[in-house]
Amino acid sequence: MSFPVQILLLITFFVIGGCTPNVIKIDNATKGSLSRAQQITAIHYIHPVFEMPLHSNYVGGGAIGGAISGAFSGVVARSQGERIEEKFGLYDPILHVKEDFLSTVLNEFPSLKISQISAPLKNDDVHDLKGQFQKGYILDFQTRQWGIARHAEGWEYLKPPGSQKRRKATFIARARLIDPNQEIIL
């Protein structure tokens, strides 16, 4: 099986099986204020580029060479991640997480009115969100990192043919309940 096919299978498993929501209990005071909320707006942010380790290591000489090769490697890795997103039609997993999370919240609080902003936002600063959303609470979802990462041991089935490098899928996300009027994260 070729390496790109392995990636596609891994991502499919990751998105379907890896995005199941974890149950996180909220305290009773927050639960009470959530149940009294008149309006909740659900938002998400522009995702980072899919991370994909390079197949070769760029090595420069000395501090300046290392800095230059490091910057070059970053540009190449970003470009490679963008190509993988496009080639395999990958989309930000946070959209799936957001959908499942909101479904769970609506099951718990059926009287809530949740509006969704479909376009991703750029800035996640709580103070700036206050200027955009003055009414109700905000549920925000953000992908912090996603892609394929090197893994030190195990994961032999993720090695590209003829390679000693091991890979694993990564997805790190954040969700917050924000009261923009008080500029606090609940």
C-alpha positions, -999 to 999 in steps of 0.1 A, spaced: 0 0 0 15 34 -10 22 61 16 -6 85 4 -31 57 6 -20 50 41 -25 86 50 -60 86 35 -70 55 54 -56 70 86 -74 103 81 -107 85 74 -103 64 106 -92 95 125 -121 117 113 -148 90 118 -135 73 149 -112 98 164 -136 127 168 -160 111 192 -167 136 219 -153 132 254 -177 138 282 -166 168 302 -186 177 333 -193 214 339 -200 228 373 -235 234 384 -232 272 384 -221 272 348 -248 247 339 -274 269 355 -262 300 336 -261 280 304 -297 269 309 -308 305 314 -290 318 284 -312 335 258 -288 333 229 -257 312 222 -236 317 191 -214 289 179 -183 299 160 -150 283 147 -118 297 134 -96 294 104 -77 261 108 -39 257 106 -25 239 76 -24 201 78 10 192 92 30 166 74 67 158 83 91 161 54 106 129 40 141 143 41 159 163 67 174 196 56 207 202 74 225 235 73 259 244 86 261 263 118 235 286 134 228 307 103 226 276 80 204 259 106 181 289 108 179 292 70 173 254 65 147 255 93 128 284 77 130 266 43 118 233 58 88 252 74 78 267 40 82 233 23 62 215 50 34 241 48 32 237 11 32 199 14 4 201 40 -17 223 17 -12 199 -12 -23 170 9 -54 189 20 -63 196 -16 -54 162 -30 -74 142 -5 -102 167 1 -94 170 38 -114 194 59 -109 208 93 -121 181 118 -133 209 141 -164 211 120 -174 176 129 -165 182 166 -186 213 166 -216 196 151 -215 167 175 -209 189 205 -238 212 196 -260 181 192 -251 169 227 -257 204 242 -291 206 225 -300 172 239 -291 184 274 -307 218 271 -335 215 245 -348 250 250 -315 267 240 -314 288 209 -281 283 192 -271 302 161 -241 292 141 -217 313 122 -206 292 92 -176 313 81 -145 308 101 -132 337 121 -95 348 123 -92 362 158 -100 343 190 -92 371 214 -121 373 240 -119 411 241 -123 413 203 -152 388 204 -170 411 227 -171 437 199 -186 412 175 -211 394 197 -228 416 224 -257 393 231 -256 359 249 -228 334 251 -203 322 226 -193 286 221 -161 287 201 -142 258 186 -107 259 173 -83 234 158 -49 240 173 -30 213 154 -38 185 130 -18 163 107 7 135 107 35 136 133 66 116 138 63 91 166 94 77 184 83 41 189 55 18 178 32 26 149 52 4 125 23 2 102 25 39 95 61 38 82 65 47 45 80 17 26 118 16 32 117 42 59 127 41 95 104 70 103 72 64 122 40 85 120 8 91 139 -23 112 134 -26 142 156 -56 165 164 -55 191 191 -86 213 196 -100 237 220 -136 245 229 -147 274 251 -179 288 266 -174 326 266 -195 353 282 -184 382 260 -201 409 281 -179 401 311 -150 390 288 -146 357 307 -143 321 297 -168 300 316 
